Amino acid sequence: MARKKRQPVYNIKIDAYAAEGKSVAHLDDGKVLFVENAVPGDIVDVKVTKDKKSWAEGKASKLITPSPDRVTPFCQHFGVCGGCKWQMLPYELQLKYKHQQVEDQLKRIGQVELPAIDYISGSPLQQYYRNKLEFTFCTHRYRTFEELAEAGDAKLEPEPALGFHAPGLFDKVVPIETCYLQAEPTNLLLKVLREYSEKHNLPYYDYRSHTGWLRNVVLRVATTGEILVNLVIHHEDKAARIALLDHLLTEIPNITSLNYTINPKVNDSIHDLDVICYAGQSYIKETLEEFTYKISPKSFFQTNSYQAETLYKITRDFAGLTGNETLYDLYCGTGSIGIFCSKGAKRVIGIEVIEQAIEDAKENARMNGLEHCQFYAGDVSDICTDEFFESHGRPDVIITDPPRAGMHEKLVKQLLKIRAPRVVYVSCNPATQARDLQLLDEAYRIVKLQPVDMFPHTHHIENVALLELK
């Protein structure tokens, strides 16, 4: 049986914001249409990608009349590179829609009693706020629909590009001239690498044939001014590698930590590969308040250092520490939250599945002279047993900061069993947080809620919830 062809929708007005970057329109038959690449007030044509009985999804294919709320994006790559998708919205409106998303998802999915939600905390910087970016070398430059249409039937030869992967495409990269996400020397580094590699005909990586030499470059810029660079190459070419790394040091002499990684694998992940320090030290340092954190090339750290301090202050305030509590920091990563809260706790126990992160957490605790902080590697849902709590002390306060998927159901059950007086739930996905809060409603009431914007010009949002035993 032939599949029913999805008909496009023409000249429809976007009524409201939904969530996850999608807005809402209503069709004549009452069906709800979720639309990407549009904002409330726009009149657009929509290419329908999914059509169900009571709802449909699609992408705006043409902007007929722009919303009066729209502003001119500040980046030349807007709409192509896939990042900063909300540049067309004033920051105040971005915050409004993010706050609305948290409220809607907690009510619709959680369906539990909620306190008034404190208004979202905006980022002090809306540009140059990231401390980490990764750029990709690729043999195939991404071409826009306009370029392809103009070329017609003419065959276009592949062109190399250094930039970000095109959205949804593993084998094409959008070349980046100027990026507003991270402070210098980010754009200078891109310029130096691009010009040097072109001049010396250094082969970029081909994601189809898995050939080529230059693969990725990761750049970290700390608020301390320290700079870490990790150049990822496909195979060793000692002469070419030394020449390129030396050139980087000549052009950007303030690099604190210059590293390289050889990755012969098909995928880009380097967690299982050695990072070799070529010049300087093998890490940089970041500070939040008086605490210092060691960041190595493979370390996880909150990407917006400026707003991380705000997020951690809210978390610490919600924890209500008096100096007598045993604090558990679940999904602790490199220990950043637990260390930030450590002065108010009698003891801090951190748990994280990634062993390298735990090694970093232990080093961070040593560096800050925190002998009352202990960190353990393992799956949180497996480690948090009655025996572990009996051995290490029952928690007075639990801070949990799970990945986007939320907490494992086994951990939720254990939290309900252990019944710590207070739980502070830090979430990067209000939808899964709402699901977990509904499960925890059996024993806990929600006392405070505070959304925090870590990523301006994107739809991503963090939310902190304080739970207390009923």
PyMOL commands that set and color helices and strands:
alter all, ss='L'
color gray80, all
select helices_A, chain A and resi 91-110+145-151+186-199+238-251+305-319+336-340+342-344+355-367+380-383+386-392+409-418+430-440
alter helices_A, ss='H'
color red, helices_A
select strands_A, chain A and resi 9-13+16-19+22-26+32-36+43-51+55-65+132-138+161-165+173-175+214-221+227-233+257-262+275-280+284-288+291-295+325-330+345-352+373-377+397-400+422-427+444-452+462-469
alter strands_A, ss='S'
color yellow, strands_A
deselect
rebuild
show_as cartoon
